Amino acid sequence: QAARSTRTIVIAGVPAGLLQDDVMADILTIHFQMSRNNGGDVEEVTYPTRSQGVAYITFEDQGVVERVLKKEQHLLQDKRLSRRYPLTVTRYCRKVSSSPLHLIVL
């Protein structure tokens, strides 16, 4: 499971409610497989998630994560979308530390 988390990225800014969830997941898969987006083979797309407009992408190769994160701007575009949507791409992190006063999710 730890190895899987290092191959996963978090995508924010996914346009919610425009298309069916499975169609949006397909569009995300295509975007992150394209070489022009520094992408590679996608193992799994988790969309929708508990957070609106957020998706998780797991790649087959951890090296793809590094390449995708280096790309300055990801613009989601597809003929089924009315315009381009800027995406925020971050590394998946599940480290949680707790203190007596509050819980901090890093």
C-alpha positions as a Markdown table, in Angstrom:
| # | Residue | x | y | z |
|---|---|---|---|---|
| 1 | Gln | 0.0 | 0.0 | 0.0 |
| 2 | Ala | 2.9 | 2.4 | 0.7 |
| 3 | Ala | 4.2 | 1.9 | -2.8 |
| 4 | Arg | 0.8 | 2.6 | -4.2 |
| 5 | Ser | 0.6 | 5.9 | -2.4 |
| 6 | Thr | 3.9 | 7.1 | -3.9 |
| 7 | Arg | 2.4 | 6.4 | -7.4 |
| 8 | Thr | -0.8 | 8.5 | -6.6 |
| 9 | Ile | -1.4 | 12.2 | -7.2 |
| 10 | Val | -4.3 | 14.4 | -6.1 |
| 11 | Ile | -6.2 | 16.5 | -8.7 |
| 12 | Ala | -8.2 | 19.5 | -7.6 |
| 13 | Gly | -10.3 | 21.7 | -9.8 |
| 14 | Val | -12.1 | 18.9 | -11.7 |
| 15 | Pro | -15.3 | 20.5 | -13.0 |
| 16 | Ala | -18.1 | 18.8 | -11.1 |
| 17 | Gly | -21.6 | 18.3 | -12.4 |
| 18 | Leu | -20.9 | 19.0 | -16.1 |
| 19 | Leu | -20.6 | 15.4 | -17.2 |
| 20 | Gln | -21.4 | 11.9 | -15.9 |
| 21 | Asp | -18.7 | 10.8 | -13.4 |
| 22 | Asp | -17.5 | 7.9 | -15.5 |
| 23 | Val | -17.1 | 10.3 | -18.5 |
| 24 | Met | -15.1 | 12.7 | -16.4 |
| 25 | Ala | -12.9 | 9.8 | -15.1 |
| 26 | Asp | -12.2 | 8.9 | -18.8 |
| 27 | Ile | -11.3 | 12.4 | -19.6 |
| 28 | Leu | -8.9 | 12.5 | -16.6 |
| 29 | Thr | -7.4 | 9.2 | -17.7 |
| 30 | Ile | -6.7 | 10.5 | -21.2 |
| 31 | His | -5.2 | 13.7 | -19.9 |
| 32 | Phe | -2.8 | 12.0 | -17.6 |
| 33 | Gln | -1.8 | 9.4 | -20.2 |
| 34 | Met | -0.7 | 12.0 | -22.7 |
| 35 | Ser | 3.0 | 12.6 | -23.2 |
| 36 | Arg | 2.4 | 16.3 | -23.7 |
| 37 | Asn | 1.1 | 16.4 | -20.1 |
| 38 | Asn | 4.2 | 14.5 | -18.9 |
| 39 | Gly | 1.9 | 11.6 | -18.3 |
| 40 | Gly | 2.1 | 7.8 | -18.5 |
| 41 | Asp | 0.2 | 4.6 | -17.9 |
| 42 | Val | -2.7 | 5.2 | -15.5 |
| 43 | Glu | -3.5 | 2.3 | -13.2 |
| 44 | Glu | -6.6 | 3.7 | -11.6 |
| 45 | Val | -8.7 | 6.9 | -11.4 |
| 46 | Thr | -10.7 | 7.5 | -8.3 |
| 47 | Tyr | -13.5 | 9.9 | -9.2 |
| 48 | Pro | -15.8 | 11.1 | -7.7 |
| 49 | Thr | -14.4 | 11.3 | -4.2 |
| 50 | Arg | -15.7 | 12.7 | -0.9 |
| 51 | Ser | -14.4 | 16.1 | -1.8 |
| 52 | Gln | -16.2 | 17.8 | -4.7 |
| 53 | Gly | -13.9 | 18.5 | -7.7 |
| 54 | Val | -11.1 | 16.2 | -6.4 |
| 55 | Ala | -9.8 | 13.0 | -8.1 |
| 56 | Tyr | -7.0 | 10.6 | -7.4 |
| 57 | Ile | -4.9 | 9.2 | -10.1 |
| 58 | Thr | -2.6 | 6.2 | -9.6 |
| 59 | Phe | 0.1 | 5.6 | -12.2 |
| 60 | Glu | 1.7 | 2.2 | -12.9 |
| 61 | Asp | 5.2 | 3.8 | -12.6 |
| 62 | Gln | 6.2 | 6.1 | -9.8 |
| 63 | Gly | 8.5 | 8.1 | -12.2 |
| 64 | Val | 5.4 | 9.4 | -14.0 |
| 65 | Val | 4.3 | 11.1 | -10.7 |
| 66 | Glu | 7.6 | 13.1 | -10.7 |
| 67 | Arg | 7.2 | 14.2 | -14.3 |
| 68 | Val | 3.5 | 15.2 | -13.9 |
| 69 | Leu | 4.3 | 17.3 | -10.8 |
| 70 | Lys | 7.1 | 19.1 | -12.7 |
| 71 | Lys | 4.6 | 20.3 | -15.4 |
| 72 | Glu | 3.8 | 23.9 | -14.5 |
| 73 | Gln | 0.2 | 24.0 | -15.5 |
| 74 | His | -2.4 | 21.3 | -16.3 |
| 75 | Leu | -5.3 | 22.4 | -18.4 |
| 76 | Leu | -8.1 | 19.8 | -18.7 |
| 77 | Gln | -9.5 | 20.0 | -22.2 |
| 78 | Asp | -11.8 | 17.7 | -24.2 |
| 79 | Lys | -14.4 | 18.2 | -26.9 |
| 80 | Arg | -17.1 | 17.3 | -24.3 |
| 81 | Leu | -16.0 | 20.3 | -22.1 |
| 82 | Ser | -17.1 | 23.8 | -23.0 |
| 83 | Arg | -13.7 | 25.3 | -22.1 |
| 84 | Arg | -10.3 | 24.5 | -20.5 |
| 85 | Tyr | -10.2 | 23.9 | -16.8 |
| 86 | Pro | -7.0 | 24.5 | -14.8 |
| 87 | Leu | -6.1 | 21.7 | -12.5 |
| 88 | Thr | -4.1 | 21.7 | -9.3 |
| 89 | Val | -1.9 | 18.6 | -9.1 |
| 90 | Thr | -0.2 | 17.6 | -5.8 |
| 91 | Arg | 1.5 | 14.6 | -4.4 |
| 92 | Tyr | -0.7 | 12.2 | -2.4 |
| 93 | Cys | 0.2 | 12.2 | 1.2 |
| 94 | Arg | -1.5 | 10.3 | 4.0 |
| 95 | Lys | 0.7 | 11.1 | 6.9 |
| 96 | Val | -1.4 | 12.1 | 9.9 |
| 97 | Ser | 0.1 | 13.3 | 13.2 |
| 98 | Ser | -2.0 | 14.0 | 16.2 |
| 99 | Ser | -1.5 | 16.2 | 19.2 |
| 100 | Pro | -3.6 | 16.5 | 22.4 |
| 101 | Leu | -5.3 | 19.6 | 21.1 |
| 102 | His | -6.0 | 18.9 | 17.5 |
| 103 | Leu | -5.4 | 16.6 | 14.5 |
| 104 | Ile | -3.1 | 17.7 | 11.8 |
| 105 | Val | -3.3 | 16.2 | 8.3 |
| 106 | Leu | -0.2 | 16.9 | 6.3 |
